[in-house]
Amino acid sequence: MSRMTPFASPLLLGFDAMEKTLERISKASDGYPPYNIERIAAGHGAPERLRITLAVAGFSEEELDVTTEENQLLIRGRQVEQGEHEYLYRGIAARQFQRTFVLADGMQVLGASLKNGLLAVDLIRPEPARMVKKINISVSQ
């Protein structure tokens, strides 16, 4: 017995990759590190941007890695233990993390900055050119 999915409609051609992406997103539910996503309005000739801000207190620039793979933005953090410490209480997490964001086609990463324990990654989506293409119909005899 096969399962019916929303993308099984014969009117949705080529959306099987979208279905796999949605399944992958639903499995990634770890809440560490916390993050915000904000929209930054267009202004002074600059296009509208999105900014992802992650709370990465305790991580240095060298311990963070921001990459894009295919249509995914991957943000990884790995802290290195420095020497022996005798903690009376340890409430600050020192664990590694990987946070993945799926990017729509055309999304571009402008850059990333680290300030006051917050990692900000800026993204833009350039407006796609509107194209109308005429398809010629051939007549067979």
FENBEL-V835945 format. One record per residue. N is the residue number from 1. RES is the residue in three letters. PSI is psi in whole degrees, -180 to 180 (NA if undefined). OMEGA is omega in degrees with one decimal (* if undefined). NEAR is the number of other ideal C-beta (glycine too) atoms within 8 Angstrom. Layout:
n={N N}
res={RES RES}
psi={PSI PSI}
omega={OMEGA OMEGA}
near={NEAR NEAR}
This chain:
n={1 2 3 4 5 6 7 8 9 10 11 12 13 14 15 16 17 18 19 20 21 22 23 24 25 26 27 28 29 30 31 32 33 34 35 36 37 38 39 40 41 42 43 44 45 46 47 48 49 50 51 52 53 54 55 56 57 58 59 60 61 62 63 64 65 66 67 68 69 70 71 72 73 74 75 76 77 78 79 80 81 82 83 84 85 86 87 88 89 90 91 92 93 94 95 96 97 98 99 100 101 102 103 104 105 106 107 108 109 110 111 112 113 114 115 116 117 118 119 120 121 122 123 124 125 126 127 128 129 130 131 132 133 134 135 136 137 138 139 140 141}
res={MET SER ARG MET THR PRO PHE ALA SER PRO LEU LEU LEU GLY PHE ASP ALA MET GLU LYS THR LEU GLU ARG ILE SER LYS ALA SER ASP GLY TYR PRO PRO TYR ASN ILE GLU ARG ILE ALA ALA GLY HIS GLY ALA PRO GLU ARG LEU ARG ILE THR LEU ALA VAL ALA GLY PHE SER GLU GLU GLU LEU ASP VAL THR THR GLU GLU ASN GLN LEU LEU ILE ARG GLY ARG GLN VAL GLU GLN GLY GLU HIS GLU TYR LEU TYR ARG GLY ILE ALA ALA ARG GLN PHE GLN ARG THR PHE VAL LEU ALA ASP GLY MET GLN VAL LEU GLY ALA SER LEU LYS ASN GLY LEU LEU ALA VAL ASP LEU ILE ARG PRO GLU PRO ALA ARG MET VAL LYS LYS ILE ASN ILE SER VAL SER GLN}
psi={124 150 143 134 161 -25 9 -4 139 -11 -12 89 129 16 11 -32 -35 -40 -43 -38 -44 -38 -42 -39 -41 -25 -21 91 9 133 13 133 157 154 162 152 123 152 130 118 151 148 149 43 -6 141 166 142 161 144 124 124 122 139 105 44 135 -10 136 171 -38 -22 0 146 124 119 163 137 120 -116 34 141 120 126 121 146 135 111 144 126 131 98 179 136 143 100 132 -33 136 102 -8 119 135 49 159 160 160 122 129 133 130 128 139 158 135 -15 139 141 121 -39 176 146 149 122 128 40 10 126 120 128 120 138 151 158 101 145 125 147 133 121 135 124 127 129 119 142 123 146 126 144 NA}
omega={179.2 -179.5 178.2 178.7 178.9 -177.2 -179.6 -179.5 177.8 178.4 179.6 -176.5 175.9 -178.5 -178.9 177.2 178.0 179.2 178.5 178.3 179.1 176.4 -179.9 179.2 -177.7 -179.9 -178.3 -174.7 178.7 -176.0 -177.0 -7.9 177.9 -177.3 173.0 170.7 -178.8 176.2 178.2 -173.7 176.6 178.2 177.5 177.0 179.4 179.7 175.0 -179.0 168.7 177.2 173.8 179.9 179.1 175.6 -176.0 -179.1 178.2 178.3 174.8 179.5 -178.6 -178.0 -179.5 -179.6 178.8 -178.7 170.7 176.1 -176.4 -179.5 -179.9 171.0 -179.1 176.8 -177.0 175.4 178.9 179.0 178.5 176.7 -178.4 176.0 179.5 177.0 173.8 -177.6 170.1 174.7 179.5 -179.4 179.5 -178.2 176.9 -177.6 177.1 179.5 169.9 179.9 -177.0 175.1 177.8 -177.0 175.0 177.4 178.3 179.3 -179.8 176.4 178.9 -178.1 179.9 178.0 -179.7 -179.8 176.9 177.7 178.4 176.6 180.0 177.6 -178.1 -178.9 172.2 172.2 178.8 178.4 178.6 176.7 178.8 -178.2 172.3 -178.1 178.8 178.3 178.8 178.7 178.8 -179.8 178.3 179.3 *}
near={2 3 4 4 6 5 9 6 6 4 4 8 5 5 8 7 7 8 11 8 10 8 8 9 8 7 6 7 5 5 4 7 9 7 9 7 7 7 6 8 5 6 5 3 3 6 8 9 12 12 12 13 12 12 9 12 6 8 11 5 5 4 9 13 8 11 7 8 5 4 8 10 14 12 16 12 13 7 10 5 5 3 4 3 4 4 5 3 4 5 3 6 5 7 6 7 10 8 10 9 8 10 10 7 5 7 10 8 11 7 6 9 6 10 6 3 8 10 13 11 14 12 14 11 11 7 5 5 4 4 4 4 4 4 4 4 4 4 4 3 2}
